[in-house]
């Protein structure tokens, strides 16, 4: 960091269920690189897929290529809102998802009977 004079670090992740949230939270809260600005961006996988398709139609689908395109997206800009951790928001998200699954289950049972 000091050798190259970086003032900010950008981290990019694809949203992959619960795994990306915990990784983003760890990076956001616990890693300190001694820079003025550290932002974590969690991308919708379809956004990276479209970005990849716009630049290289025949790019393979694997983790190494996806990481390269996420880094390219960070360099280009037009980024989403940086990741922020909010316990009330996460609790509301879990409650909403649990309710959604309960309603889906009840609907399936009513239709099948």
TORMIVEX-840602 format. One line per field, with one value per residue: x negated, y, z negated of N, C-alpha, C, CB in turn; residue number from 0. Coordinates in nm, 2 decimals. Glycine has a CB too. Layout:
// residues N
n.u (X,...)
n.v (Y,...)
n.w (Z,...)
ca.u (X,...)
ca.v (Y,...)
ca.w (Z,...)
c.u (X,...)
c.v (Y,...)
c.w (Z,...)
cb.u (X,...)
cb.v (Y,...)
cb.w (Z,...)
seq (NUM,...)
//
This chain:
// residues 113
n.u (-0.08,-0.18,-0.41,-0.31,-0.15,0.14,0.47,0.72,0.91,1.08,1.32,1.47,1.74,1.94,2.29,2.37,2.59,2.60,2.33,2.18,2.26,2.16,1.89,1.85,1.92,1.72,1.49,1.55,1.58,1.36,1.11,0.83,0.65,0.50,0.57,0.73,0.98,1.20,1.39,1.66,1.81,2.10,2.20,2.48,2.51,2.61,2.55,2.27,2.26,2.38,2.21,1.98,2.07,2.10,1.84,1.68,1.79,1.75,1.64,1.53,1.71,1.61,1.46,1.22,1.22,1.46,1.38,1.18,1.35,1.51,1.32,1.25,1.49,1.49,1.28,1.38,1.60,1.93,2.06,2.25,2.43,2.20,2.14,2.30,2.33,2.61,2.78,3.06,3.17,3.07,3.21,3.47,3.47,3.43,3.66,3.85,3.79,3.83,4.11,4.20,4.13,4.29,4.55,4.53,4.52,4.76,4.94,4.88,4.97,5.24,5.33,5.26,5.44)
n.v (-0.12,0.13,0.14,0.18,0.39,0.38,0.51,0.41,0.11,-0.12,-0.38,-0.65,-0.86,-1.14,-1.18,-1.45,-1.61,-1.67,-1.68,-1.47,-1.25,-1.28,-1.29,-1.03,-0.88,-0.95,-0.86,-0.58,-0.51,-0.61,-0.63,-0.43,-0.22,0.01,0.23,0.53,0.50,0.22,0.02,-0.22,-0.40,-0.57,-0.76,-0.82,-1.13,-1.14,-0.89,-0.90,-1.10,-0.98,-0.77,-0.91,-1.04,-0.82,-0.74,-0.96,-1.21,-1.48,-1.56,-1.79,-1.96,-1.95,-1.95,-1.80,-1.64,-1.50,-1.35,-1.19,-1.03,-0.91,-0.75,-0.59,-0.46,-0.31,-0.14,0.01,0.14,0.29,0.18,-0.02,0.08,0.09,-0.20,-0.22,-0.29,-0.38,-0.46,-0.45,-0.43,-0.68,-0.86,-0.80,-0.88,-1.15,-1.22,-1.15,-1.32,-1.57,-1.55,-1.54,-1.80,-1.95,-1.87,-1.96,-2.24,-2.29,-2.22,-2.41,-2.64,-2.59,-2.58,-2.84,-3.00)
n.w (0.00,-0.09,0.07,0.33,0.30,0.27,0.22,0.19,0.17,0.36,0.33,0.50,0.53,0.64,0.58,0.41,0.27,-0.07,-0.12,0.00,-0.15,-0.41,-0.35,-0.24,-0.47,-0.65,-0.52,-0.50,-0.78,-0.93,-0.80,-0.76,-0.58,-0.60,-0.45,-0.32,-0.21,-0.18,0.00,0.04,0.29,0.39,0.65,0.86,1.01,1.27,1.37,1.40,1.59,1.81,1.85,1.92,2.15,2.32,2.37,2.44,2.63,2.63,2.39,2.14,1.88,1.57,1.24,1.23,1.47,1.42,1.19,1.31,1.47,1.28,1.15,1.37,1.40,1.17,1.22,1.44,1.35,1.28,1.05,0.81,0.51,0.23,0.02,-0.29,-0.64,-0.82,-1.10,-1.17,-0.91,-0.79,-0.96,-0.89,-0.63,-0.65,-0.79,-0.59,-0.38,-0.51,-0.55,-0.29,-0.19,-0.36,-0.27,-0.01,-0.05,-0.18,0.02,0.22,0.08,0.05,0.32,0.40,0.25)
ca.u (0.00,-0.27,-0.50,-0.25,-0.07,0.28,0.55,0.84,0.91,1.22,1.34,1.59,1.79,2.07,2.38,2.40,2.67,2.55,2.18,2.12,2.29,2.07,1.75,1.85,1.93,1.59,1.40,1.60,1.57,1.25,0.98,0.78,0.52,0.43,0.60,0.83,1.11,1.21,1.53,1.69,1.93,2.16,2.27,2.57,2.44,2.66,2.48,2.14,2.28,2.41,2.08,1.89,2.12,2.08,1.70,1.63,1.91,1.71,1.56,1.58,1.78,1.54,1.43,1.10,1.27,1.55,1.30,1.12,1.45,1.55,1.21,1.27,1.61,1.45,1.20,1.46,1.69,2.07,2.07,2.37,2.40,2.11,2.20,2.30,2.39,2.71,2.84,3.20,3.20,3.05,3.32,3.59,3.45,3.45,3.80,3.93,3.76,3.90,4.25,4.22,4.12,4.41,4.66,4.52,4.55,4.91,5.00,4.86,5.05,5.38,5.35,5.26,5.55)
ca.v (0.00,0.25,0.14,0.23,0.51,0.37,0.58,0.34,-0.03,-0.17,-0.52,-0.68,-1.00,-1.17,-1.22,-1.59,-1.65,-1.63,-1.68,-1.34,-1.15,-1.30,-1.25,-0.89,-0.83,-0.97,-0.76,-0.45,-0.48,-0.66,-0.61,-0.30,-0.21,0.14,0.33,0.62,0.45,0.08,-0.01,-0.35,-0.40,-0.70,-0.74,-0.92,-1.21,-1.11,-0.77,-0.94,-1.18,-0.89,-0.70,-1.01,-1.06,-0.69,-0.72,-1.09,-1.30,-1.62,-1.58,-1.91,-1.94,-2.01,-1.85,-1.72,-1.54,-1.41,-1.26,-1.09,-0.94,-0.83,-0.65,-0.50,-0.37,-0.21,-0.04,0.09,0.23,0.26,0.08,-0.01,0.13,0.00,-0.28,-0.17,-0.39,-0.32,-0.57,-0.44,-0.47,-0.82,-0.93,-0.78,-0.96,-1.29,-1.24,-1.14,-1.45,-1.68,-1.54,-1.58,-1.95,-2.01,-1.85,-2.06,-2.37,-2.30,-2.22,-2.55,-2.74,-2.56,-2.62,-2.99,-3.07)
ca.w (0.00,-0.10,0.18,0.45,0.27,0.29,0.13,0.17,0.22,0.40,0.33,0.57,0.51,0.69,0.48,0.42,0.16,-0.20,-0.13,0.03,-0.25,-0.52,-0.30,-0.23,-0.60,-0.70,-0.45,-0.54,-0.92,-1.00,-0.73,-0.76,-0.50,-0.63,-0.34,-0.36,-0.16,-0.15,0.03,0.09,0.38,0.41,0.78,0.90,1.11,1.41,1.41,1.45,1.71,1.92,1.87,1.99,2.29,2.39,2.40,2.50,2.65,2.61,2.27,2.07,1.75,1.46,1.13,1.27,1.57,1.35,1.11,1.39,1.51,1.16,1.14,1.48,1.37,1.07,1.29,1.54,1.27,1.28,0.95,0.72,0.37,0.16,-0.09,-0.43,-0.73,-0.91,-1.17,-1.15,-0.77,-0.77,-1.03,-0.81,-0.51,-0.69,-0.82,-0.47,-0.31,-0.58,-0.52,-0.15,-0.18,-0.42,-0.18,0.10,-0.10,-0.21,0.15,0.28,0.01,0.08,0.46,0.42,0.18)
c.u (-0.09,-0.36,-0.44,-0.16,0.08,0.36,0.68,0.82,1.06,1.22,1.47,1.62,1.92,2.16,2.42,2.47,2.61,2.40,2.13,2.15,2.19,1.93,1.74,1.85,1.79,1.49,1.43,1.56,1.43,1.11,0.95,0.65,0.45,0.46,0.71,0.97,1.11,1.36,1.55,1.82,1.97,2.24,2.37,2.50,2.48,2.59,2.34,2.16,2.30,2.28,1.98,1.94,2.10,1.94,1.64,1.74,1.87,1.63,1.62,1.64,1.70,1.50,1.32,1.15,1.37,1.48,1.23,1.23,1.50,1.44,1.22,1.38,1.57,1.37,1.28,1.55,1.84,2.11,2.20,2.33,2.31,2.19,2.19,2.37,2.49,2.79,3.00,3.24,3.18,3.16,3.45,3.58,3.48,3.60,3.89,3.91,3.83,4.05,4.28,4.22,4.24,4.53,4.65,4.56,4.70,4.98,5.00,4.96,5.20,5.42,5.35,5.37,5.69)
c.v (0.13,0.26,0.21,0.35,0.50,0.45,0.51,0.20,-0.06,-0.32,-0.55,-0.83,-1.02,-1.22,-1.36,-1.64,-1.59,-1.61,-1.54,-1.24,-1.16,-1.26,-1.10,-0.82,-0.84,-0.87,-0.62,-0.41,-0.51,-0.65,-0.46,-0.29,-0.07,0.24,0.42,0.57,0.30,0.05,-0.16,-0.34,-0.55,-0.69,-0.86,-1.00,-1.18,-0.98,-0.81,-1.02,-1.09,-0.81,-0.78,-1.02,-0.93,-0.68,-0.84,-1.19,-1.44,-1.65,-1.70,-1.87,-2.02,-1.90,-1.75,-1.60,-1.45,-1.31,-1.15,-0.99,-0.85,-0.72,-0.55,-0.40,-0.27,-0.10,0.06,0.19,0.19,0.15,0.09,0.06,0.04,-0.08,-0.21,-0.28,-0.32,-0.44,-0.56,-0.48,-0.61,-0.90,-0.92,-0.87,-1.10,-1.32,-1.24,-1.27,-1.57,-1.67,-1.58,-1.73,-2.01,-1.99,-1.94,-2.20,-2.39,-2.30,-2.35,-2.65,-2.71,-2.60,-2.77,-3.06,-3.04)
c.w (0.00,0.02,0.31,0.43,0.29,0.18,0.10,0.23,0.25,0.40,0.41,0.55,0.59,0.58,0.50,0.29,0.03,-0.21,-0.10,-0.08,-0.36,-0.47,-0.30,-0.37,-0.67,-0.65,-0.50,-0.68,-0.97,-0.92,-0.72,-0.69,-0.51,-0.51,-0.39,-0.32,-0.13,-0.12,0.08,0.17,0.41,0.54,0.79,1.02,1.25,1.46,1.47,1.58,1.83,1.95,1.95,2.13,2.38,2.44,2.48,2.51,2.61,2.49,2.19,1.93,1.64,1.36,1.17,1.37,1.50,1.26,1.19,1.44,1.40,1.14,1.25,1.46,1.27,1.13,1.37,1.46,1.29,1.18,0.87,0.59,0.30,0.05,-0.22,-0.52,-0.82,-0.97,-1.15,-1.00,-0.74,-0.84,-0.95,-0.69,-0.54,-0.72,-0.69,-0.39,-0.38,-0.55,-0.38,-0.13,-0.25,-0.33,-0.06,0.07,-0.12,-0.07,0.22,0.21,0.04,0.22,0.47,0.34,0.24)
cb.u (0.09,-0.35,-0.54,-0.16,-0.12,0.32,0.58,0.96,0.85,1.26,1.34,1.57,1.81,2.06,2.51,2.27,2.67,2.60,2.13,2.18,2.43,2.07,1.72,1.97,2.03,1.53,1.41,1.75,1.67,1.27,0.99,0.77,0.56,0.29,0.64,0.81,1.16,1.15,1.59,1.71,1.89,2.24,2.16,2.71,2.46,2.81,2.47,2.07,2.40,2.52,2.02,1.89,2.27,2.12,1.62,1.51,1.95,1.64,1.57,1.46,1.93,1.42,1.40,0.99,1.34,1.65,1.19,1.06,1.57,1.56,1.07,1.29,1.73,1.37,1.09,1.54,1.67,2.12,1.95,2.43,2.53,2.00,2.12,2.37,2.28,2.81,2.81,3.26,3.11,2.92,3.34,3.61,3.30,3.36,3.85,3.88,3.61,3.88,4.30,4.10,3.99,4.44,4.66,4.37,4.47,4.95,4.94,4.72,5.03,5.41,5.24,5.12,5.55)
cb.v (0.00,0.24,0.00,0.12,0.62,0.22,0.72,0.41,-0.13,-0.10,-0.58,-0.65,-1.03,-1.28,-1.13,-1.67,-1.80,-1.72,-1.78,-1.29,-1.17,-1.45,-1.31,-0.84,-0.90,-1.12,-0.77,-0.43,-0.55,-0.81,-0.67,-0.24,-0.24,0.12,0.25,0.75,0.53,-0.01,0.08,-0.45,-0.33,-0.75,-0.75,-0.85,-1.36,-1.09,-0.67,-1.02,-1.27,-0.79,-0.66,-1.14,-1.09,-0.57,-0.70,-1.14,-1.29,-1.67,-1.46,-2.01,-1.98,-2.09,-1.92,-1.80,-1.62,-1.49,-1.34,-1.16,-1.01,-0.91,-0.72,-0.57,-0.46,-0.28,-0.10,0.00,0.37,0.22,0.09,-0.15,0.16,0.08,-0.42,-0.03,-0.47,-0.23,-0.57,-0.31,-0.38,-0.86,-0.87,-0.63,-0.94,-1.33,-1.12,-1.03,-1.48,-1.67,-1.39,-1.52,-2.00,-1.94,-1.70,-2.05,-2.40,-2.17,-2.11,-2.60,-2.72,-2.41,-2.56,-3.04,-3.03)
cb.w (-0.12,-0.23,0.21,0.51,0.35,0.28,0.17,0.24,0.12,0.53,0.19,0.72,0.36,0.80,0.48,0.44,0.15,-0.31,-0.03,0.16,-0.30,-0.56,-0.17,-0.16,-0.69,-0.68,-0.30,-0.52,-0.99,-1.02,-0.58,-0.91,-0.35,-0.64,-0.21,-0.29,-0.04,-0.26,0.14,-0.04,0.52,0.29,0.89,0.96,1.08,1.41,1.30,1.34,1.69,1.88,1.74,1.92,2.28,2.31,2.28,2.41,2.79,2.73,2.18,2.05,1.75,1.51,1.01,1.33,1.69,1.27,1.03,1.52,1.58,1.04,1.14,1.62,1.32,0.96,1.37,1.63,1.32,1.42,0.85,0.70,0.29,0.09,-0.09,-0.44,-0.81,-0.83,-1.31,-1.18,-0.67,-0.83,-1.17,-0.77,-0.45,-0.81,-0.91,-0.39,-0.30,-0.73,-0.55,-0.06,-0.24,-0.56,-0.14,0.15,-0.23,-0.29,0.24,0.27,-0.14,0.07,0.55,0.37,0.04)
seq (0,1,2,3,4,5,6,7,8,9,10,11,12,13,14,15,16,17,18,19,20,21,22,23,24,25,26,27,28,29,30,31,32,33,34,35,36,37,38,39,40,41,42,43,44,45,46,47,48,49,50,51,52,53,54,55,56,57,58,59,60,61,62,63,64,65,66,67,68,69,70,71,72,73,74,75,76,77,78,79,80,81,82,83,84,85,86,87,88,89,90,91,92,93,94,95,96,97,98,99,100,101,102,103,104,105,106,107,108,109,110,111,112)
//
